[in-house]
Amino acid sequence: MTEAELRGAGVAGYDLAVVGGTVILEQGAQRLDIAVADGRIAGLLPPGTAVSATRTVDATGLYVLPGLIDSHVHFRTPGLTGKENWAAGSRAAVAGGITTVIDMPNTRPPLFTPQDAHERNALIHGQSLVDYRFHAGVDPERPELIGKFGRVRRPLSRSSWPGTTPRPMSCVSRRRWRPSSGWPPRTPCSCSSTPRTTRSSPCWTAGRAPREATRTTNRAVRGAGRSWRSRGWWNSPVGTARPCTSCMCRAGRRSTCSARPAAGLPVTFEVTAHHLTFTAADTSALGTRLRLSPAIRDQADQDRLWQAVLNGEATTVGSDHAPHEQELKLLPVPDAPPGLPGVQELLTALHTGLRARRPDLTEEQVLGVVAQVLASGPARLFRLDDRKGRIAPGLDADLVVFDPHANWSMSAGLVQSHCGWSAYEGRAFTGRVEWTIRRGERVYRHRPQAPAQFGRATGEWLPGRRTDD
C-alpha cells in the first residue's frame, strides 16, 4: 500500500471500523484496519491505529474480502414469486457474502425495455438487502426494442423463460437484426445455449437429455461470434449468460470458450458453482434436484472447468440461482424444471472446492482467486468497478468477514431462499461468512446457536455508466 492509500479520512469519528483482519487486496493480502464513512471506504489503516467509530466489527483471525457480485441470479420478480421472492433471495445472498446481484430477465412479464426495468425496480425497492442491476432480454419478435436503452451501459442477455423456447440468439441476429435495430454501442451482449431436445425425447437420463451432453457446449459461443462479426461490435464484449459449460474440453481438445478470446474475439464466459461441485455421478443420489440446463456433466468436464477458474480463463463464477418449488423438482425427469438455488452457497462451495483441488495454495492465494472471479472480474465486466469489486479508499464499503477454517454442513434449516431447499444439504463446507457489510451497513451476521441476524433492506438499483466513461 502507498502512503496515500494508508492515510485515513483525516477526521475523527467514522461510521464503522473493521479491525484486526487480513484484507484481500488486488495486490495481495495485508493486515489492515478499514475505516468507513458515508457508505464508502474512508481509509485503509495500519493495524491497531486508534480510530473513533460508531460501530466496530472485530475481524481478528479472519479475512476481509470485497463484497461479492453474483452476476447471474433469478430472483423471480415479477410473476414467479412462488419459486423465489426478492426479500428471501437477498437474504440468501448476504448470508453467502454477496452484496450485489444482477438479475436475469426471464420473469413474467420479461424485462425487454427501460420501462420494464423501472417497473421491476418499483416492485423491489425497500425489499432488498443487496444492491442490484438487471440484465435485459432481447425480444425475438421485436429485437429493435433493445435500442430504447440508448447509450447507457446496461448488461443485456437473450433469455428463455418457463413455458417458452425462444429462438437462439444467433438465429435472431442473422435473420432479423439490422444496424437499424439500434443495439446500444459498446453494450455487452450475453448469449446462452439451450438444448433443442424436447421433453418427449425417450433418451432422458436423470439429469439431462442425450444431445445436451455434446450439442450445447459450444453453440452459445459460436452464435455470439457470428453476432459479433455480423454487427461489427468491435468494442462490445460478448458474454455467455448460461453457466457456460461450453468450455468443456475432452481428450485435450481446446475449449471453444477459451479459443475465441485467443483468436481476438472479446468473448468472456462464466462457470457456476453447481458445475464445479457436482458431477453426473451425483445425479444417481440427487436425481432431478440436480437437473440443470446445461446439465451436470462428468468428472473430466468438471476438471476442465476448474482449470479455467484457476488459470484465469473464466471471467466470473456465478450461482445461476434459479429456485423452483420442491414438489416440482420431485417430478419425473421430463417434467421437472431445470434449475436450483445457489446464491447462498456460491462462496463457500467455491472456497471448499479450491481448498480440495489445490491444497498447495496458501489461504491468501485461494481467497485471491475467489476475489478475482466473484468481485473484481464481474465488476470490470459489468462496469461496476468505479464502486464495487475491490477494497480501496473511495469505493463502496462492501465487505465480507470470512472464517476460512470453519467446518459446517448445509441443512434445510439454514436455507434462506423462499423455496426452502438446497441441493447442497448434507454437504460439508470449509469456510463461513461471519459478517456481510453493504455500503457500510451490517446486513448479515452469523450467530452460533442463534438465528442469523439481518440488517435493513436498503439495497439500491445501481445506475449505469455511459459508454464514453
ZAMARGU-4260 file (C-alpha; in steps of 0.2 Angstrom, whole numbers, plus 5000, padded with zeros to 4 digits):
<rodrens>
0) 5000/5000/5000 | 5006/5018/4996 | 5006/5031/5010 | 4991/5039/5002 | 4981/5023/5002
5) 4985/5020/5020 | 4980/5038/5025 | 4963/5039/5034 | 4950/5052/5030 | 4959/5064/5042
10) 4944/5066/5053 | 4939/5058/5069 | 4923/5048/5070 | 4920/5035/5057 | 4903/5026/5055
15) 4911/5009/5055 | 4928/5001/5058 | 4933/4984/5053 | 4948/4979/5063 | 4961/4965/5066
20) 4958/4956/5049 | 4969/4951/5035 | 4962/4961/5020 | 4962/4953/5002 | 4968/4967/4990
25) 4971/4966/4972 | 4989/4967/4975 | 4989/4953/4989 | 4984/4951/5007 | 4988/4963/5021
30) 4984/4966/5039 | 4975/4982/5039 | 4960/4990/5048 | 4946/4998/5037 | 4938/5014/5041
35) 4921/5018/5034 | 4911/5034/5032 | 4896/5038/5022 | 4895/5021/5015 | 4912/5022/5007
40) 4929/5016/5012 | 4937/5031/5020 | 4954/5024/5024 | 4965/5008/5025 | 4975/5010/5041
45) 4989/5001/5049 | 4984/4988/5062 | 4980/4995/5079 | 4978/5013/5073 | 4967/5022/5085
50) 4951/5027/5077 | 4934/5033/5084 | 4920/5024/5076 | 4901/5022/5079 | 4902/5003/5077
55) 4916/4991/5076 | 4917/4974/5068 | 4931/4963/5076 | 4939/4953/5062 | 4954/4946/5072
60) 4960/4930/5065 | 4948/4931/5050 | 4949/4938/5032 | 4941/4953/5024 | 4935/4951/5006
65) 4927/4964/4995 | 4909/4962/4994 | 4905/4949/4981 | 4895/4950/4965 | 4884/4937/4958
70) 4880/4942/4940 | 4868/4928/4937 | 4853/4926/4948 | 4834/4923/4945 | 4825/4931/4960
75) 4809/4928/4950 | 4801/4945/4952 | 4788/4948/4945 | 4777/4934/4941 | 4786/4919/4948
80) 4787/4923/4966 | 4780/4906/4972 | 4798/4900/4967 | 4808/4914/4975 | 4805/4932/4980
85) 4817/4947/4981 | 4817/4948/5000 | 4821/4930/5003 | 4833/4929/4988 | 4843/4944/4995
90) 4843/4936/5012 | 4851/4921/5004 | 4863/4932/4995 | 4870/4941/5010 | 4871/4925/5020
95) 4883/4920/5007 | 4893/4936/5006 | 4885/4943/4991 | 4882/4962/4991 | 4877/4965/4973
100) 4867/4954/4961 | 4862/4956/4943 | 4845/4948/4940 | 4840/4939/4924 | 4826/4945/4913
105) 4816/4929/4911 | 4801/4934/4923 | 4783/4936/4919 | 4782/4948/4911 | 4800/4948/4905
110) 4812/4963/4905 | 4814/4970/4887 | 4814/4989/4889 | 4819/5003/4901 | 4801/5004/4907
115) 4801/4986/4912 | 4817/4989/4922 | 4809/5004/4931 | 4793/4994/4935 | 4804/4980/4942
120) 4814/4992/4952 | 4797/4999/4959 | 4792/4981/4965 | 4809/4978/4973 | 4813/4994/4981
125) 4813/4993/5000 | 4814/4974/5000 | 4832/4971/4995 | 4847/4968/5007 | 4859/4969/4991
130) 4862/4982/4978 | 4857/4976/4961 | 4856/4978/4942 | 4846/4970/4929 | 4850/4960/4913
135) 4839/4965/4899 | 4832/4952/4887 | 4830/4953/4868 | 4813/4950/4862 | 4815/4938/4847
140) 4799/4946/4839 | 4804/4964/4842 | 4823/4965/4844 | 4823/4983/4840 | 4816/4987/4857
145) 4834/4985/4864 | 4838/5001/4856 | 4827/5010/4869 | 4842/5008/4881 | 4851/5021/4872
150) 4869/5024/4876 | 4868/5019/4895 | 4878/5004/4898 | 4866/4990/4904 | 4871/4972/4904
155) 4860/4963/4891 | 4856/4945/4888 | 4845/4934/4877 | 4835/4923/4889 | 4822/4909/4889
160) 4808/4908/4902 | 4796/4895/4908 | 4784/4888/4895 | 4793/4895/4880 | 4808/4890/4869
165) 4813/4906/4860 | 4825/4905/4845 | 4843/4906/4849 | 4851/4922/4848 | 4862/4918/4833
170) 4846/4914/4823 | 4838/4931/4829 | 4854/4940/4825 | 4857/4933/4807 | 4839/4934/4801
175) 4831/4949/4810 | 4844/4961/4817 | 4850/4975/4806 | 4860/4991/4811 | 4843/5000/4812
180) 4839/4988/4826 | 4848/5001/4837 | 4859/4990/4848 | 4867/5002/4861 | 4885/5005/4856
185) 4898/4995/4866 | 4885/4986/4876 | 4889/4969/4882 | 4879/4955/4874 | 4876/4939/4883
190) 4871/4923/4874 | 4865/4907/4881 | 4864/4889/4874 | 4848/4879/4877 | 4846/4862/4871
195) 4834/4858/4857 | 4830/4841/4864 | 4812/4841/4869 | 4803/4833/4884 | 4796/4820/4873
200) 4813/4813/4870 | 4814/4795/4875 | 4833/4796/4880 | 4832/4807/4896 | 4844/4802/4909
205) 4842/4808/4927 | 4849/4825/4924 | 4849/4828/4906 | 4844/4824/4888 | 4857/4815/4877
210) 4861/4829/4865 | 4864/4841/4879 | 4879/4831/4884 | 4888/4837/4867 | 4877/4849/4857
215) 4875/4863/4869 | 4893/4865/4874 | 4899/4877/4860 | 4883/4884/4852 | 4882/4899/4863
220) 4899/4905/4859 | 4898/4901/4840 | 4882/4911/4840 | 4890/4925/4850 | 4904/4926/4837
225) 4893/4926/4822 | 4883/4940/4830 | 4898/4950/4835 | 4905/4949/4817 | 4889/4952/4808
230) 4885/4968/4818 | 4903/4974/4819 | 4903/4975/4838 | 4921/4979/4838 | 4920/4987/4855
235) 4907/4976/4863 | 4911/4962/4875 | 4901/4947/4871 | 4897/4936/4886 | 4889/4919/4889
240) 4874/4921/4901 | 4872/4902/4905 | 4884/4893/4916 | 4895/4891/4901 | 4899/4873/4902
245) 4903/4877/4884 | 4921/4877/4890 | 4921/4858/4890 | 4937/4850/4884 | 4938/4832/4881
250) 4954/4822/4876 | 4965/4838/4875 | 4953/4847/4863 | 4954/4865/4866 | 4938/4873/4873
255) 4929/4885/4862 | 4926/4897/4875 | 4945/4899/4878 | 4949/4898/4860 | 4938/4913/4855
260) 4947/4926/4865 | 4964/4919/4860 | 4958/4922/4842 | 4954/4940/4846 | 4935/4939/4849
265) 4930/4949/4865 | 4921/4933/4872 | 4920/4930/4891 | 4912/4916/4900 | 4905/4911/4916
270) 4906/4895/4926 | 4894/4890/4940 | 4897/4883/4957 | 4885/4869/4953 | 4896/4863/4939
275) 4911/4865/4949 | 4904/4855/4964 | 4893/4841/4956 | 4896/4828/4943 | 4885/4816/4933
280) 4888/4803/4947 | 4879/4814/4959 | 4863/4813/4949 | 4861/4795/4955 | 4859/4801/4973
285) 4850/4818/4970 | 4840/4814/4954 | 4830/4828/4947 | 4835/4840/4961 | 4851/4842/4951
290) 4843/4844/4934 | 4851/4859/4926 | 4852/4867/4909 | 4866/4865/4904 | 4867/4848/4913
295) 4879/4842/4926 | 4892/4833/4917 | 4906/4820/4920 | 4922/4822/4930 | 4933/4826/4915
300) 4922/4841/4911 | 4922/4847/4929 | 4941/4846/4929 | 4942/4857/4914 | 4930/4870/4922
305) 4942/4870/4937 | 4956/4873/4926 | 4948/4888/4918 | 4944/4896/4935 | 4962/4893/4941
310) 4971/4899/4926 | 4960/4915/4924 | 4951/4909/4908 | 4934/4911/4917 | 4930/4929/4920
315) 4916/4926/4933 | 4909/4912/4943 | 4890/4914/4946 | 4877/4904/4955 | 4863/4904/4942
320) 4852/4904/4957 | 4836/4898/4949 | 4824/4891/4963 | 4809/4880/4960 | 4796/4873/4972
325) 4802/4857/4979 | 4787/4847/4973 | 4791/4852/4955 | 4809/4846/4957 | 4802/4829/4963
330) 4793/4826/4947 | 4799/4814/4934 | 4814/4820/4923 | 4804/4826/4908 | 4793/4836/4919
335) 4805/4843/4932 | 4811/4860/4928 | 4829/4864/4927 | 4837/4875/4940 | 4841/4875/4958
340) 4845/4888/4971 | 4863/4893/4974 | 4867/4911/4979 | 4869/4907/4997 | 4881/4893/4994
345) 4891/4901/4980 | 4906/4907/4990 | 4908/4893/5002 | 4906/4880/4988 | 4919/4889/4978
350) 4931/4890/4993 | 4928/4872/4998 | 4932/4866/4980 | 4948/4877/4979 | 4955/4870/4995
355) 4952/4852/4990 | 4958/4855/4972 | 4974/4865/4977 | 4980/4861/4994 | 4997/4868/4989
360) 4990/4886/4989 | 4990/4897/5004 | 4974/4903/5011 | 4978/4921/5004 | 4981/4913/4987
365) 4964/4904/4987 | 4955/4920/4993 | 4964/4929/4979 | 4956/4918/4966 | 4939/4920/4975
370) 4940/4939/4974 | 4945/4938/4956 | 4930/4928/4950 | 4917/4934/4962 | 4922/4953/4964
375) 4935/4961/4953 | 4930/4951/4937 | 4912/4954/4937 | 4914/4972/4942 | 4925/4975/4927
380) 4914/4966/4915 | 4898/4974/4920 | 4907/4991/4923 | 4904/4992/4942 | 4922/4994/4946
385) 4920/5013/4949 | 4911/5007/4965 | 4912/4988/4968 | 4924/4974/4967 | 4939/4980/4977
390) 4944/4986/4994 | 4951/5003/4991 | 4948/5021/4998 | 4933/5029/4989 | 4924/5013/4984
395) 4908/5007/4992 | 4911/4999/5009 | 4906/4982/5003 | 4915/4969/5014 | 4914/4951/5019
400) 4922/4945/5035 | 4926/4927/5032 | 4932/4912/5043 | 4941/4901/5031 | 4943/4887/5044
405) 4925/4885/5049 | 4919/4867/5045 | 4900/4866/5044 | 4887/4857/5033 | 4872/4864/5024
410) 4854/4859/5031 | 4837/4864/5026 | 4835/4874/5042 | 4849/4886/5036 | 4841/4889/5019
415) 4836/4907/5017 | 4829/4905/4999 | 4810/4905/4998 | 4810/4888/4990 | 4816/4881/5007
420) 4828/4868/5000 | 4846/4866/4994 | 4855/4853/4983 | 4869/4855/4995 | 4860/4849/5010
425) 4872/4837/5020 | 4887/4843/5010 | 4902/4848/5021 | 4909/4865/5018 | 4925/4874/5023
430) 4924/4892/5026 | 4909/4903/5033 | 4903/4920/5031 | 4903/4929/5048 | 4898/4947/5043
435) 4892/4954/5027 | 4893/4973/5025 | 4885/4983/5011 | 4889/5001/5009 | 4894/5002/5027
440) 4879/4994/5034 | 4880/4977/5043 | 4867/4967/5033 | 4871/4949/5039 | 4879/4942/5055
445) 4882/4924/5058 | 4877/4919/5076 | 4882/4902/5083 | 4867/4894/5092 | 4855/4908/5087
450) 4846/4913/5071 | 4856/4924/5059 | 4854/4942/5061 | 4850/4953/5046 | 4851/4972/5043
455) 4840/4984/5034 | 4833/4981/5016 | 4841/4997/5009 | 4849/4990/4993 | 4849/5001/4978
460) 4847/4999/4959 | 4864/5004/4953 | 4865/5017/4940 | 4873/5013/4923 | 4888/5021/4917
465) 4888/5029/4900 | 4898/5021/4886 | 4910/5035/4884 | 4916/5034/4903
</rodrens>
